């Protein structure tokens, strides 16, 4: 497990959700910049995409854990 993921696990669910929203907004801005030819750092797209996936995975894990505890 990466150090980034371990740091994210320490955050609250609300903080994870906030970061996910920020990452999605950044992805939208990067795509807009790419379509207009203004994007200079193309490596940022896959970085943000992985960040979104990482955050979504952690949120889904927490959701699943809450559901199994309720059963």
Secondary structure, 3 states (H helix, E strand, C coil): CCHHHHHHHCCCHHHHHHHHHHHHHHHHHHHHHHHHCCCCCCHHHHHHHHHHHHHHHHHHHHHHHHHHHHC
